[in-house]
Amino acid sequence: MKSITLSLAMLASASAAGAQTAAPIGSPGDVPVLTTTATGVQVYECKASSAGALEWTFKEPRADLFVGKEKVIRHFAGPSWEYSDGSRIVGKVAAKQNAPGSDDIPWLRLSVASRSGSGTLSDVTAVQRIDTHGGVKSGGCDQAGAVSEVPYTATYTFLREAK
């Protein structure tokens, strides 16, 4: 597994996207394929913990990703991303970093675990989620099976390794 370090391209991408104080998670060989803005929800379900107490547990993301005003990607459980051309990837968390705000979901680097279709996402090897706002569920829950959707926004950059 490669060590994760900051890349200058990711720092520039984060600055352009209006990132705040934390540095993005990058790798020296990252080449940006596409940078998008996301609007969606983080879905939580009320479940019993191993100790038997009810607590909110992350279930799935649901978001639309845009380039400008054009919706180009659907983000859903997996975590998965499907581009409008039919190409699709599924990610696996490779690195995680706290967001600057306590109500903001963490910044992530996800490696691509599987892919299907040909198109924009077919060469993507990693996804970076930064500049997150919202998405954290706080407070207790009192009814098993209850679902809560917490709005969030983020910047997603789809990356490939330099050839």
N, C-alpha and C positions, 0 to 999 in steps of 0.2 A: 504494500500500500504506500502511495506517495505521501510525503509529509506535506501538510497544508501550510502555505505561507502566503503573505499578501503579495498581490501582483499590482504593478503600476496601472495596467489597463483596468483592473477592478476598482482601484482608487479613483481613477478618472471617471469611470462609469457611476460610482456612488456619488461623487461630487456633482456630476451632471444631473443626477436624479434627485438631488437635494438631501442626501443622507446627512445624518446628524453627527454625533460624536464617536460612535464605535466604528472601527475599521471593518470593511467587508472581509468575508472569508474567500480567499482565492488561492490559486496555484500558479507558479511561474509560467507554465505552458498553456495557460488559458487563452483561447481566442474567442471573443464574443461572436456569436452567430446572430443573436436577436435579443434586444432588451425591451421589456414590456412593463406596463403598469397594470396592477391587478386590483379589482374591487370584488369583494365576496364576503363569505362568512366562514368561521371556524365552528364546526358543529360538535357539541358536547352532549353526552348522555349521562344521566344520573345512575350510578351503579354502586354496588357494595364493594368496599375495599377488602383486602385480605383480612383485615381486622373486623370486618362486618359493618363498618360505618358507611353511610351513603356519601358519595363524593362525585363531583363532575369529572368525567373521563373524556379525553379527546376522542372523537369518533371519525371525523373526516373533514377535509376542506371542500368548499364549493366556491369557485371564483371564475370570473371572466377576465381574460388578459387582453390588453389592448396595445396597439401601436397607433399612437395618435387617438383618433376616435373610432378606429376600426377594430372590432372584436376579432382576434385571430386565434385564440387558444381557449379551450375549456379545461379547467383544472378541477380534479375530483379525487375520490378515494384511490389509494394505491401507495403513495401519492402518484397520480397520473396527470399527464398533460396531453391533450389532443389538438393538433393544429387543424385549421380549416381545410388543409389539403389532404387530411386523412392520416398523416404521420402521427405516431403516438409513442410516448416514452413513459416508463415507470421508474421512479427514483427510490433511492435508499439513502438515508441520512449518513453522511460521511463526516460532517463537522457541524458544530452548533455553537452559537455565541449569543449571549444575552443582548437584547435590544436596549437602546438607551433608556426607553421608558418602561416602567414596571407594568403598564397595561398593554404593552406591545409584545406580540409573539416573537420568539427568538429569530435571529438571522441564521440561515442554514446554507450549507453546501450539500447537495445531494448528488451522488454518483448515479449514472443510468444503469439500472439493473436489467432492464429489458426494453426492447423497441419493436415496433411493427410499422408497416407501410413505408413508402418512400416519399420524400418531400423535405420540408424545412427542418424537421426534427431528426431526420435519419442519421445525421453525423454528430448529433449532440452527445457529449460524454458526461456532462455535469450541468446542474442547475444551481444557481445562486439566488437566494431570497434575502433581500436587504430592505432597508428603509421601511420597516413595518410600522403600522399604526393600528392599534386595537387588536382584537382577536383573543384576548385573554379572558377566560371565564373566572370570575371570583365569587366568593360567597358559597354558602352551603346549599345542598339540595335535600329535599325531604320526600321525594316520591320516585322510587326505582322505575326506570324506563322513561322518565321525563327527558325531553330533548330541548336544548337551548342553542340558538344560533347567535354568534357574536360577530358583528361586522368588523372587517379589517381591510386595509389597503397595504400594498407592498410593491416593490420593484423586483421582477424576476429577470435574470439574465441567463440565457441559454448559451452554453459554452462547448467548444470542441477543443481537442488537443492540437497543438501546432503540428503540422506535417513536415 
